[in-house]
Amino acid sequence: MGEQAVQLAKAVQYSSAGTVEFLVDSRKNFYFLEMNTRLQVEHPITECITGLDLVEQMIRVAKGYRLLHKQEDIPINGWALESRVYAEDPYKSFGLPSIGRLSQYQEPLNLSNVRVDSGIQEGSDISIYYDPMISKLVTYGATRAEALAKMEDALDNYVIRGVTHNIPLLREIITHPRFISGDISTNFLPEVYPDGFQGHQLEAAGRRELLASAAALHIAAQLRSQKFLGDLRVSATRQERSRWELCVELGKERHTVEVTRSGNTYTVVVDGGRVEVSGEWNLASPLLPLTVNGTHRMLQCLSRDASGEITLQYLGTSFKVRVLSKLAAELSSHMPEKVPEDTSSILRSPMPGAVVAVSVKPGDTVAEGQEICVIEAMKMQNSMTAAKTAKVKSVHCKPGETVGEGDLLVELE
């Protein structure tokens, strides 16, 4: 492929940086696809394993200087991996665009052999008018396994708030056995996730880790709220508790846990197993480095409120848990449940964008799967279809309008 790329460049007298793309079949036959007369998004990979600054070389050629290197002078050392971090919702068609302001943004540049190429900063807006890429996250290692392990660590240490991002999907891909073994193709996503991406699927040990971490975080936050800073005007004579009985809800499951504390270490008994969770418990930091049963875990507390609801980013995926005292859990059973919205009779926009076309009007009868309207965002058009056969009750959008995620588009009878 390299030889043919050079022949192509010579044939058209091209003398700057460029990228020739090929398609490869299962028998390793390759076919010319296209040439981009520029650097590719993936150029940091080449820079990491060769030590060359390709942008510098491109500028030198543009100035008329000859290249300082020949092909035989260019080494290839180690392995590099690049993840394209996007403001996308991976749970919607593997990545519908998300917009918003980056209320908090922290790149994992404290880690060695990690490179982040980005054009944004904390406070930047991700709009509907441009590609929603946040950054190119690149990791380097002497081996492929080392580069993958560094990427996993980097994704866990990447803090992004204010927009939905694709880090959960990226982390699941690089830890999947097929990807690790190199058994990949352009059909990887539909083959591995035939029903769409559902996030990290917890096994028994992972569930216990998550529940124990949430319980320990809840107690650590309670103890912090009881502390006085500065001079004490009231003498603290009450002995601090060291044992708690809690109820932790994850989805529709309710788990009774027992927590004991010794210094910064919490021992949690959950689902018949003991989990030791320790850390500095700096609740003001977006990153929560913990040691769980001797294994280092980097969690992120995305939200926490007075009702006991905690959203934790664990193994790349966000999980909503609810931590209650034993009494509060008993009383919560008397609370009325909110009736979920009947989504089969309404069509809401799954993303922010512009309405390109509306194909129906009130009184029309539509069939299941029939196109109702088209929403455009980030240079892509998405067809919105009916969930059932019904008559159109009302239309709440028209071509040219801008809609937000969750906005009502059409109601069906």
Buried (B, 14 or more C-beta within 10 A) or exposed (E): EEEEBEEBBEEEEEEEBBBBEEEEEEEEEEEEEEBEEEBBEBBBBBBBBBEBEBEEBBEBBEEEEEEEEEEEEEEEEBBBBBBBBBBBBBBBEBBBBBBBBBEEBBBBEEEEBBBBEBEBEBEBEBBBEEEBBBBBBBBBBEEBEBBBBBBBBBBBBBBBBBBBBBBBBBBBBBBBEEBBEEEBEEEBBEEBBEEEBEBBEBEEEBBBBBBBBBBBBBBBBEEEEEEEEEEEEEEEEEEEEEEBEBBBBBEEEBBEBBBBBEEEEBBBBBBEBEBBBBBEBEEEEBBBBBBBBEEEBBBBBBEBEEEBBBBBBBBBBBBBBBBBBEEBBEEBEEEEEEEEEEEEBBBBBBBBBBBBBBBBEEEEEBEEEBBBBBBBBBEEEBBBBBBEEBEBEEBBBEEEEEBEBEBBBBBBE
